Amino acid sequence: MFLHEKQVVIVTGAGSGIGQTIALFYANEGAQVIIWDKEPQAIADTQKLISRTRNLVSSQIVDLSVPGDIVKGIQEVLETFGKIDVLINNAGLSKNNSPYELSLDEWDYVINTNLRGTFMCSREAAKIMKYNNGGSIVNIASTRALMSEANSEAYAASKGGILALTHAMAISLASDKITVNAISPGWVETGIYSNLKVTDHLQHPSGRVGRPEDIARACLYLTHPENDFITGTNLIIDGGMTRKMIYAE
């Protein structure tokens, strides 16, 4: 028996990339997966992949920048499945503009989607988990919460906020047997980061760029029913790059 079998698992931003792989991994473990994304076609693509596992999958069109979407989505999960065991807060976006040019509307959109959306999803899911003997929440942050490239202020701020939110909610929700952890991926081979050169891999101490599967396996680990001693932590998965001293040659 898979340890996640029959669990009810919500994965946000599951229409592509890391979120899609996470959803597929939980489906392969026998979980009932609910995929959230704001793009209908992306949802359809993930549903098609998961259907090959012979497990049922449900989906909802949810825009995390709209609080009402989140509240409605959680309520529909409760009405359909009666519980929530795992929430993976994966959805996120960025607006890479110079801080001189970044508009407040762009700033608000990134913060509201990434940070406020993570809080809202966690709070609404926790309201259900607390009456189901607890649960697990994993927030996908980023190594950009700890180090930066130019013109990434809104994204970095949102991901740094997610790290702080993680340890705060881990303490607040501990009495309800809800663990809250974060994962900070580094360079993961997906989307615009998939056109790689040999040097892209070799600069990593691990000898390669990350894959979505690396993050999905970490989610399974952190939400393992027997790993309830792990809470409030940030698991950095970056091939060692944030521990590598870099000097100009």
C-alpha positions in Angstrom: 0.0 0.0 0.0 1.3 3.4 -0.9 1.6 5.8 2.1 -0.3 8.5 0.2 -3.0 6.2 -1.1 -6.5 7.6 -0.7 -5.2 10.9 0.5 -6.8 14.1 -0.8 -4.1 16.3 -2.3 -4.4 19.8 -3.8 -1.6 21.0 -6.0 -1.8 24.6 -7.1 -0.2 25.7 -10.4 -0.5 22.0 -11.6 -1.0 22.8 -15.2 2.7 22.6 -16.2 6.2 22.4 -15.0 7.0 21.5 -11.4 3.4 21.5 -10.4 2.4 19.1 -13.1 5.1 16.6 -12.1 4.1 16.9 -8.4 0.5 16.1 -9.2 1.6 13.1 -11.3 3.8 11.8 -8.5 0.9 11.9 -6.0 -1.4 10.2 -8.5 1.1 7.4 -9.0 1.1 7.0 -5.2 -2.7 6.4 -5.3 -3.7 9.8 -4.0 -6.9 11.6 -5.1 -5.3 14.7 -6.7 -7.1 18.0 -7.2 -5.2 20.1 -9.7 -5.6 23.9 -9.6 -4.5 26.3 -12.3 -5.9 29.4 -13.9 -5.4 28.1 -17.5 -8.0 25.6 -18.7 -5.8 24.1 -21.4 -3.0 23.5 -18.9 -5.4 21.7 -16.6 -6.6 19.5 -19.5 -3.0 18.6 -20.3 -2.3 17.5 -16.7 -5.6 15.6 -16.5 -4.6 13.7 -19.6 -1.2 12.7 -18.1 -2.7 11.6 -14.8 -5.5 9.6 -16.5 -2.8 7.2 -17.6 -2.2 6.2 -14.0 -5.8 5.0 -13.8 -6.4 7.2 -10.8 -9.2 9.7 -10.7 -8.3 13.4 -10.9 -10.3 16.5 -10.3 -9.6 20.0 -11.4 -10.6 23.5 -10.7 -9.9 26.8 -12.5 -8.5 29.0 -9.7 -6.7 32.3 -10.0 -4.8 32.7 -6.7 -4.8 36.5 -7.1 -8.6 36.3 -6.5 -9.4 35.4 -2.9 -12.9 34.3 -3.7 -11.6 31.7 -6.2 -9.6 30.1 -3.3 -12.4 30.1 -0.8 -14.8 28.6 -3.4 -12.2 26.0 -4.5 -11.6 24.8 -1.0 -15.3 24.5 -0.3 -15.9 22.5 -3.4 -13.1 20.1 -2.4 -14.7 19.7 1.0 -18.1 19.0 -0.5 -16.8 16.5 -2.9 -14.2 14.6 -0.8 -15.0 15.5 2.8 -11.4 16.2 3.7 -8.0 17.6 2.7 -4.8 15.8 3.7 -2.1 17.6 1.7 -1.8 21.0 0.1 1.1 21.9 -2.2 1.3 25.6 -2.7 3.3 25.6 -6.0 1.7 28.3 -8.1 3.7 31.5 -8.7 4.7 34.0 -11.2 7.1 36.9 -11.8 7.4 40.3 -13.4 11.0 41.0 -14.1 11.3 44.8 -14.5 13.8 47.2 -13.2 12.8 48.5 -9.7 12.7 52.0 -11.4 10.1 50.8 -13.8 8.1 48.1 -11.9 4.6 49.4 -11.5 2.7 49.1 -8.3 0.1 47.1 -10.2 2.7 44.6 -11.2 4.1 44.5 -7.7 0.7 43.8 -6.2 -0.1 41.1 -8.8 3.0 39.2 -8.0 2.7 39.6 -4.2 -1.0 38.9 -4.2 -0.6 35.7 -6.3 2.5 34.3 -4.8 2.4 35.4 -1.1 -1.2 36.3 -0.3 -2.4 33.3 -2.4 -0.2 30.9 -0.5 -1.5 32.3 2.8 -5.1 32.1 1.7 -4.8 28.6 0.4 -3.0 27.5 3.6 -5.5 29.1 5.9 -8.6 27.8 4.1 -7.2 24.3 3.8 -6.1 24.3 7.4 -9.7 25.0 8.5 -10.5 21.6 7.0 -7.4 19.7 8.1 -7.8 20.6 11.7 -11.0 18.5 11.9 -9.4 15.6 10.0 -6.6 14.8 12.5 -4.2 17.2 10.8 -2.5 17.4 7.5 0.6 18.6 5.6 1.3 21.9 3.8 4.3 22.4 1.5 5.1 25.9 0.1 7.2 26.1 -3.0 9.5 29.0 -2.4 12.8 29.6 -4.3 16.5 30.1 -3.7 15.7 33.6 -5.0 14.4 34.2 -1.5 18.1 33.9 -0.4 20.0 35.3 -3.4 19.0 37.4 -6.4 19.5 38.3 -10.0 18.8 41.9 -11.1 15.3 43.1 -11.6 13.5 40.4 -9.5 12.3 42.5 -6.6 8.7 41.5 -6.5 9.4 37.8 -7.0 12.2 37.7 -4.4 10.0 39.6 -1.9 7.2 37.2 -2.4 9.4 34.1 -2.0 11.1 35.6 1.0 7.7 36.2 2.5 6.7 32.6 1.8 9.7 31.4 3.9 8.6 33.6 6.8 5.0 32.6 6.4 6.1 28.9 6.5 7.7 29.0 9.9 5.0 31.3 11.3 2.2 29.0 10.2 4.1 25.9 11.4 3.9 27.3 14.9 0.4 28.6 14.7 -1.0 25.3 13.3 1.1 22.9 15.3 -1.7 22.3 17.9 -3.9 21.2 15.1 -1.4 18.5 14.0 -0.7 20.4 10.7 2.9 20.5 9.5 4.0 23.4 7.3 7.3 23.2 5.4 8.9 25.0 2.4 11.0 23.8 -0.5 13.3 26.3 -2.2 14.3 25.0 -5.7 17.2 26.4 -7.6 17.6 26.0 -11.3 15.0 23.4 -12.5 14.9 22.3 -16.1 11.4 23.4 -17.2 9.8 26.1 -19.3 12.1 28.9 -20.2 14.9 27.3 -18.3 15.1 24.1 -20.4 17.3 25.3 -23.3 20.5 24.2 -21.6 24.2 24.1 -22.4 26.8 21.7 -20.9 28.2 24.6 -18.8 24.8 25.1 -17.2 25.0 21.6 -15.8 28.7 21.6 -14.9 28.5 24.8 -12.8 26.4 22.9 -10.3 28.3 20.9 -7.6 25.8 18.1 -8.4 26.9 18.1 -12.0 23.5 18.8 -13.4 20.6 21.2 -13.4 17.5 20.2 -11.3 14.5 18.3 -12.7 10.9 18.6 -11.6 11.1 15.1 -10.3 13.6 16.3 -7.7 11.0 18.6 -6.2 8.2 16.1 -6.4 10.1 13.5 -4.5 10.8 16.1 -1.8 7.1 16.8 -1.5 6.3 13.2 -1.0 9.0 13.1 1.7 7.8 16.1 3.6 4.1 15.0 3.5 4.9 11.4 4.4 2.4 10.5 7.2 5.3 9.4 9.5 7.3 12.6 9.0 5.3 14.6 11.4 8.5 15.7 13.3 9.5 17.8 10.3 7.8 21.2 10.4 8.8 24.8 9.9 11.8 23.9 7.8 13.0 25.1 4.4 14.5 22.4 2.2 16.9 23.9 -0.4 17.1 21.8 -3.5 19.6 23.5 -5.8 22.4 21.1 -6.6 24.6 22.9 -4.0 24.7 26.2 -5.7 23.8 28.3 -2.7 26.8 26.8 -0.9 29.3 27.4 -3.7 31.8 30.3 -3.5 32.1 32.0 -6.9 35.0 34.2 -7.9 35.7 35.9 -11.2 38.4 34.2 -13.1 
